[in-house]
Amino acid sequence: MDNVTHALAGVLVAEAVCVWRRPSEESGRFRTAALWTSALANNLPDLDSSIAGSRRGSSGYLLHHRGHTHTVPGALALGALCLAGVTVWSRLRGVRFDARDFRALAGLAGAGSLLHLFFDFQNNYGVHPFWPFDANWYYGDTLFIVEPLLLCVAVPVLALLARTRVASIVLIVLLLGALAYGARTRAVPIAEILGLITVATAFAAAGRPLSRAGKVRLGLGGWIGVTAVFALAGQFAARAASASLAERFPGERVVDLVRTPAPGNPLCWSAIAVGVEGERYVARRALVSLAPALISPRSCASLDSRTATAPLVAIEAIDHGVLWRSEYSAPITELRALNEHCDAAAFLRWSRVPFWVPGNPLVVGDLRFDRSRALEFAEVQTPSSGLAHVTDQRQAHCPANVPPWVPPRADLLNTPNAAH
């Protein structure tokens, strides 16, 4: 998830702790410390983006973002660091918390970092939380990385809970800015923007007459409800896409079905079916509508473009509310040959839907995030000009400090471990 959503989740949880822990005699200083502790802890795992050498658009960035800080041990260590920082800062300001307060702050710090992992699990980028015991990737395929519906249920409640008018205004401006950006980028159609504003207005109206505890319950209930709706809709989207695959492409052995919803709309989904047909590796892109009589899959918003770095072949096949739009195909032997390159092999430790463009240089990328002809953050140029075996692993271009993540496509690379 994006950092704003992580912070909002942390603040909402902290408000819940303040209300349910001491509804009448709550200390203003404790509430301030709780809000900051929870918001910071919910964002600290993303410190891995600043690891030296992990430049965006390189294998280092892809391998180390959502890396060791996005594991249970790493998250708990960061939670402890957050708690220590808040404690030192409070004491420098002359504030000391009793044992009960400290335990509550410790719980918020630890839970916040772990919540970050859970929220990141919910999209199609993935996490590997159980390292060092399990180095596989896990994917929730439930929420878009910036989900406006979560903002629309959380921001009105938090604005009502804010102690100052300035804080309330900042939150409302944040929500309106996010919706305006969604409209500007065409990620969210105007009609859906109006629906999202209606949802936010309804939550504000419902929360206004409630007590603080009632407002917190409304916010948490809305957040959990939105997540549950998308999780259920994702299962229906998977079933629809699988049924269409079996009918349209009966020769494909599917090993993965990557799903992500349209922002703010659980009825529309993008899907990529990854598999093998004969001796060829195949990845097919589709749009899925769960209510085709109401919304045609052609009308579903999508960030995918008809142009891409990958050499896609256009296809036009629609049934069961599923529109197959394009496919990438290459010999499976080439994919396995990529795993013999030290640089491409490092990329494959992250890539869930790999593609490659032979040439000088060789380009490897991931179809999940291939949205234009330009090289994007999930596409890497390697110094190799072909697919021959690289025998000298000491070459200067070989990436250093490659983490031990199991390649998501280990199921096609003939490696001993299977990814999730």
C-alpha positions in Angstrom: 0.0 0.0 0.0 1.0 3.6 -0.3 2.5 5.4 2.7 -0.5 7.7 3.2 -2.9 4.7 3.5 -0.4 3.0 5.9 -0.4 6.2 8.1 -4.2 6.5 8.1 -4.5 2.9 9.2 -2.1 3.5 12.0 -3.9 6.6 13.2 -7.3 4.8 13.1 -5.9 1.9 15.2 -4.3 4.3 17.7 -7.7 6.1 18.1 -9.3 2.8 18.8 -6.7 2.1 21.5 -7.2 5.5 23.1 -11.0 5.1 23.1 -11.2 1.5 24.4 -8.4 1.7 26.8 -9.4 4.8 28.8 -12.5 6.4 27.5 -12.9 9.0 30.2 -9.5 9.8 31.7 -7.4 9.6 28.6 -4.2 11.8 28.7 -3.8 14.2 25.8 -0.1 13.5 25.9 -0.6 9.7 25.7 -3.0 10.2 22.7 -0.4 12.3 20.8 2.3 9.7 21.5 0.0 6.8 20.5 -1.0 8.5 17.2 2.7 9.2 16.2 3.9 5.8 17.3 1.2 3.9 15.3 1.6 6.1 12.2 5.4 5.8 12.2 5.4 2.1 12.9 3.0 1.5 10.0 5.5 3.2 7.7 8.9 2.1 9.0 9.2 -1.1 6.9 9.4 1.1 3.8 12.8 2.3 4.9 14.2 -0.5 2.7 13.6 1.8 -0.3 16.6 3.8 0.8 19.1 0.9 1.0 22.3 1.8 -0.7 22.5 0.6 -4.3 18.8 0.0 -4.5 18.1 2.4 -7.3 14.7 2.5 -8.8 14.7 0.8 -12.2 17.4 -1.7 -11.1 17.4 -5.2 -9.8 18.7 -3.8 -6.5 15.6 -1.7 -5.9 13.2 -4.5 -6.9 15.0 -7.1 -4.7 15.4 -5.0 -1.6 12.2 -3.0 -1.6 9.8 -5.2 0.4 12.9 -7.0 1.5 14.2 -7.9 4.9 12.2 -5.1 6.6 9.1 -6.7 5.2 9.6 -9.9 7.2 8.1 -10.6 10.7 11.6 -10.4 12.4 12.4 -7.2 10.5 9.1 -5.6 11.3 9.3 -6.4 15.0 12.8 -5.0 15.1 11.6 -1.8 13.5 8.7 -1.7 15.9 11.2 -1.8 18.8 13.2 1.0 17.1 10.0 3.1 16.8 9.1 2.6 20.4 12.6 3.6 21.5 12.6 6.7 19.4 9.2 7.8 20.7 10.3 7.1 24.3 13.5 9.2 23.9 11.6 12.0 22.2 9.0 12.1 25.0 11.6 12.1 27.8 13.4 15.0 26.1 10.1 16.9 26.3 9.7 16.0 29.9 7.0 13.4 29.4 7.2 10.1 31.2 4.6 7.3 30.7 3.7 4.8 33.4 4.0 1.0 32.8 0.4 0.8 31.5 1.0 3.6 29.0 4.3 2.1 27.9 2.7 -1.4 27.3 0.1 0.2 25.1 2.7 2.1 23.1 4.8 -1.0 22.7 1.7 -2.9 21.4 1.0 -0.1 18.9 4.6 -0.1 17.7 4.8 -3.9 17.2 1.3 -4.2 15.7 1.9 -1.3 13.4 4.9 -2.8 11.7 3.2 -6.1 11.3 0.1 -4.4 9.9 2.3 -2.9 7.3 3.2 -6.4 6.1 -0.4 -7.5 6.1 -1.5 -4.5 4.0 1.3 -4.9 1.6 0.4 -8.6 1.2 -3.1 -7.5 -0.1 -1.9 -6.3 -3.5 -0.2 -8.2 -6.4 3.4 -7.0 -5.6 3.8 -9.5 -2.7 5.8 -10.0 0.5 7.8 -12.8 2.0 7.0 -12.3 5.7 8.3 -15.7 7.0 12.0 -15.4 6.1 14.4 -16.8 7.2 12.2 -19.9 7.6 10.4 -19.5 4.3 11.8 -17.3 1.4 8.8 -17.7 -0.9 6.7 -14.7 -2.0 3.0 -14.5 -1.0 0.4 -12.4 -2.8 -3.1 -11.3 -1.7 -4.3 -10.0 -5.1 -7.1 -8.2 -3.2 -6.5 -4.4 -3.3 -5.0 -1.9 -5.6 -1.9 -0.4 -4.2 -3.7 3.0 -3.6 -7.3 2.1 -2.9 -9.5 5.2 -2.9 -12.4 3.4 -1.2 -10.3 2.9 1.9 -9.6 6.7 1.9 -13.3 7.4 1.6 -14.3 5.4 4.6 -11.3 6.4 6.8 -10.7 10.1 6.1 -14.2 11.4 7.0 -14.1 9.5 10.3 -10.6 10.7 11.2 -11.6 14.3 10.2 -14.4 14.1 12.8 -12.1 12.6 15.4 -9.4 15.3 14.9 -8.9 17.7 17.8 -8.3 20.7 15.6 -10.0 22.3 12.6 -6.7 22.5 10.7 -6.2 18.7 11.0 -9.7 18.1 9.7 -9.1 20.4 6.8 -5.8 18.8 5.9 -7.4 15.3 5.9 -10.3 16.5 3.6 -7.9 18.2 1.2 -5.8 15.0 1.2 -8.9 13.0 0.2 -10.0 15.4 -2.5 -6.4 15.6 -3.9 -6.3 11.8 -4.2 -9.6 11.7 -6.0 -8.5 14.5 -8.3 -5.3 12.7 -9.1 -7.2 9.5 -9.9 -9.4 11.5 -12.3 -6.5 13.2 -13.9 -4.6 10.0 -14.6 -7.8 8.3 -15.7 -7.3 5.5 -13.3 -10.7 6.3 -11.8 -13.5 7.4 -14.2 -15.5 10.5 -13.4 -18.6 8.5 -12.7 -16.8 6.5 -10.1 -15.3 9.7 -8.6 -18.8 10.9 -7.9 -19.7 7.5 -6.3 -16.6 7.7 -4.1 -17.5 11.3 -3.0 -21.0 10.0 -2.2 -19.5 7.2 0.0 -17.3 9.7 1.8 -20.2 12.0 2.4 -22.3 9.2 3.7 -19.6 8.2 6.2 -19.2 11.8 7.3 -23.0 12.1 7.9 -23.2 8.8 9.7 -20.3 9.6 11.9 -21.2 13.1 12.9 -23.8 12.3 15.6 -21.8 9.3 17.0 -19.6 9.3 20.1 -15.9 9.0 19.7 -16.2 5.2 20.3 -19.0 5.1 17.7 -16.9 7.0 15.2 -13.9 4.6 15.7 -16.2 1.6 15.2 -17.6 3.2 12.0 -14.1 3.7 10.6 -12.8 0.3 11.5 -16.0 -1.4 10.3 -15.8 0.5 7.0 -12.1 -0.4 6.5 -12.7 -4.1 7.2 -15.9 -4.1 5.1 -14.1 -2.6 2.0 -11.3 -5.1 2.3 -13.8 -8.0 2.7 -15.8 -6.9 -0.4 -12.7 -6.7 -2.5 -11.5 -10.1 -1.2 -14.8 -11.8 -2.1 -14.9 -10.0 -5.5 -11.4 -11.2 -6.2 -12.5 -14.8 -5.8 -15.3 -14.3 -8.2 -13.0 -12.6 -10.7 -10.6 -15.6 -10.4 -13.4 -18.0 -11.1 -14.6 -16.1 -14.1 -11.1 -15.8 -15.6 -10.4 -19.5 -15.0 -13.6 -20.6 -16.6 -12.9 -18.4 -19.7 -9.3 -19.7 -19.9 -10.5 -23.3 -19.9 -12.9 -22.5 -22.7 -10.8 -20.2 -24.8 -7.3 -21.6 -24.3 -7.8 -25.3 -23.3 -4.1 -26.1 -24.2 -2.7 -23.8 -21.5 -1.4 -25.2 -18.2 -2.0 -22.2 -15.9 0.4 -21.8 -13.0 -0.6 -18.4 -11.7 -3.5 -16.0 -12.1 -2.5 -12.4 -11.1 -5.4 -10.2 -10.2 -5.8 -6.6 -9.2 -9.0 -4.5 -9.0 -9.7 -1.2 -10.7 -9.2 1.5 -8.1 -12.4 2.1 -6.2 -14.4 -0.5 -8.1 -14.7 -4.1 -6.9 -16.7 -5.0 -10.0 -13.8 -4.5 -12.4 -10.5 -6.4 -12.4 -7.3 -6.8 -14.4 -5.9 -10.3 -14.7 -2.8 -12.0 -16.1 -2.9 -15.7 -16.7 0.6 -17.2 -16.5 1.3 -20.7 -17.9 2.7 -23.0 -20.5 1.3 -24.1 -23.8 3.3 -27.0 -25.2 6.9 -25.8 -25.1 6.0 -22.1 -24.8 5.7 -19.8 -21.9 2.6 -17.7 -22.2 1.2 -14.7 -20.2 -2.2 -13.3 -21.2 -3.8 -10.0 -20.1 -7.5 -9.7 -19.5 -10.1 -7.3 -18.1 -12.9 -8.9 -16.0 -16.3 -7.5 -15.2 -18.3 -9.2 -12.4 -21.5 -7.5 -13.7 -21.1 -7.5 -17.5 -24.8 -6.5 -17.9 -24.0 -3.4 -15.9 -20.4 -2.7 -16.9 -18.8 -4.2 -20.0 -15.3 -5.4 -19.5 -14.3 -3.0 -22.3 -15.6 -0.1 -20.0 -13.5 -1.2 -17.0 -10.8 1.2 -16.1 -7.3 -0.2 -16.5 -3.8 1.2 -16.2 -2.5 -1.2 -18.9 -1.8 0.3 -22.2 -2.0 -1.2 -25.7 1.6 -0.2 -26.1 4.2 -1.9 -23.9 7.9 -2.7 -23.7 7.0 -6.4 -24.0 6.4 -7.6 -27.6 2.6 -8.2 -27.0 0.3 -9.7 -29.6 -3.2 -8.3 -29.6 -6.1 -10.7 -29.1 -9.8 -10.1 -28.9 -11.8 -12.8 -27.1 -14.7 -12.1 -24.8 -17.0 -14.3 -22.8 -18.3 -14.6 -19.2 -17.5 -11.0 -18.6 -13.8 -11.6 -19.5 -12.1 -9.7 -22.2 -8.7 -11.1 -23.3 -6.7 -8.3 -24.8 -3.1 -9.3 -25.4 -0.5 -12.0 -24.8 3.2 -12.5 -24.5 4.7 -15.8 -25.6 8.3 -17.2 -25.9 10.0 -20.6 -25.7 10.1 -21.9 -22.2 13.7 -22.8 -22.8 14.5 -19.1 -23.1 13.0 -18.4 -19.7 15.2 -21.1 -18.2 18.2 -19.8 -20.0 17.6 -16.4 -18.4 18.1 -18.0 -15.1 21.7 -18.8 -16.1 22.5 -15.1 -16.4 23.7 -13.8 -13.0 21.9 -10.4 -13.6 18.7 -11.8 -15.1 18.6 -14.6 -12.4 18.6 -11.9 -9.8 15.7 -10.1 -11.5 13.8 -13.5 -11.6 14.0 -13.6 -7.8 11.4 -10.8 -7.8 9.5 -11.1 -11.1 6.1 -12.8 -11.0 5.2 -12.4 -14.7 8.6 -12.1 -16.4 9.1 -11.1 -20.1 12.2 -10.4 -22.0 13.3 -8.7 -25.2 16.5 -10.2 -26.7 18.9 -7.7 -28.0 21.9 -5.6 -27.1 21.3 -4.9 -24.3 18.8 -7.6 -23.2 15.7 -6.2 -21.5 13.9 -8.2 -18.8 10.7 -6.9 -17.2 7.5 -7.8 -15.4 4.2 -7.7 -17.2 2.3 -6.7 -14.0 3.8 -3.2 -14.4 4.5 -2.8 -18.1 2.4 0.1 -19.1 4.3 1.9 -21.9 7.1 1.5 -24.4 9.5 3.4 -22.1 11.6 1.5 -19.6 9.8 1.6 -16.2 10.7 0.7 -12.7 10.0 -3.0 -13.2 12.2 -3.3 -16.3 15.9 -3.8 -16.3 18.6 -3.6 -19.1 21.2 -6.3 -18.7 24.7 -6.1 -20.2 24.2 -9.4 -22.1 23.3 -9.3 -25.7 21.8 -12.8 -26.0 20.6 -15.8 -24.0 23.9 -17.7 -23.7 25.1 -19.1 -20.4 27.1 -16.7 -18.4 29.9 -18.7 -16.8 32.0 -16.0 -15.1 29.9 -15.0 -12.1 32.7 -12.5 -11.1 31.8 -10.1 -13.9 31.4 -6.5 -12.9 27.8 -6.4 -14.1 26.6 -9.2 -11.7 24.5 -7.6 -8.9 25.9 -7.8 -5.4 24.0 -8.7 -2.2 21.3 -10.7 -4.0 18.8 -11.8 -1.3 17.7 -15.4 -1.0 14.1 -15.0 -2.2 12.7 -18.0 -4.0 11.8 -16.9 -7.6 8.1 -16.5 -8.0 8.3 -18.6 -11.2 10.3 -21.3 -9.6 7.5 -23.6 -10.9 8.7 -23.0 -14.5 12.4 -22.6 -13.9 12.9 -26.2 -12.7 14.2 -25.0 -9.3 13.6 -27.2 -6.2 11.3 -24.7 -4.4 7.9 -23.7 -5.4 6.7 -20.1 -5.0 3.3 -19.1 -3.7 
